[in-house]
């Protein structure tokens, strides 16, 4: 949809973008919502009616609130769960941490740091597509309500269908929180066109794969590569989790642990079950080998390595250790690529799950103290499907 602008030459008009706070913007007021948005923050989207990022944020916020959806994992919040709120008051289930809130991440997308639709990482793309799906569903429900009101006012009996789980493609199993008896739509909808692949943004054509639960379609090559590269096999559009795939970590590795009599900085006052052994030392070891099909250069050799990492021997530390063991079993702790410290190619490197490889020195030296590290690494594990 093309936006129409109402440009006023009045000097009293405050030309400050509501999304990025940029002042003295050339174009301002969006007629369809009344918000002042600069050109670089406009969402040129073909699916949603709204192209205002602030409206996206508020509509998605209302949709997950009305339907009791976790703002982190996109799952329905069960009635017997004890949800909590992120700093911006978005609901999240008891299994998730506020650092992963999709709406909070979307709110950080603005022209001050990057274009909304370009130069996004795969994680940021998932955030954008999930938010877009919530907005699309919000708009569908609003349109259905308007259509029903129009039919009633014209003395026609609305042809109504009660929505069930299968009517909601983005969250499918996770949208059980929707109350079907309260959401109605007229029975005049037409079959949707195949549209574009949400990964490469090219037309689907005849070579596409439709995910069996959420119903979203992608090019077969695109979705296969997506599942292989992201560990957690989740839909790029809505985040529905289908499972955990094998990762790019070499299969010949070993993970061992032991307890050592050294206290980590920042954990000196903890009450340990075994005060004499307050720290967990993890050792990862790999022999040299040949790269596999999930690595950047299949068939080429890689060198072996040994890495050590440290966790406090507390309940939280042991819980994280259990998650690390599962991720190592599924080959997601390491990958093969370019070392950020030495610049050497075809070496074993960390795969987006950060470890403390030093006992002390703080975050700058990959050590302790680091008050938020345990929460961060738990969220990184959750992003790959380990909770």
Secondary structure, 3 states (H helix, E strand, C coil): CCCCEECCCCCCCCCECCCCCCECCCCCEECCCCCECCHHHCCCCCCCCCCCHHHHHHHHHHHHHHCCECCCCCCECCCCCCCEECCCCCEECCCCCHHHCHHHHHHCCCCCCCCCCCCCCHHHHHHHHHHHHHHHHHHHHHHHHHHHHHHHHCCCCCCEEECCHHHCCCCHHHHHHCCHHHCEEECCCCCCCCCECCCCCCECCCCEEECCCCCCEEEHHHHHHHHHHHCEEECCCCCCEEEECCCCCCCCCEEEEEEECCCCCCCCCCCCCCCCCCEEEEEEEECCEECCCCCCCCCCEECCEEEEEEEECCHHHHHHHHHHHHHHHCCCCEEEECCCCCCCCCEEEECCCCCCCCCECCHHHCCECCCCHHHHHHHHHHHCCCC
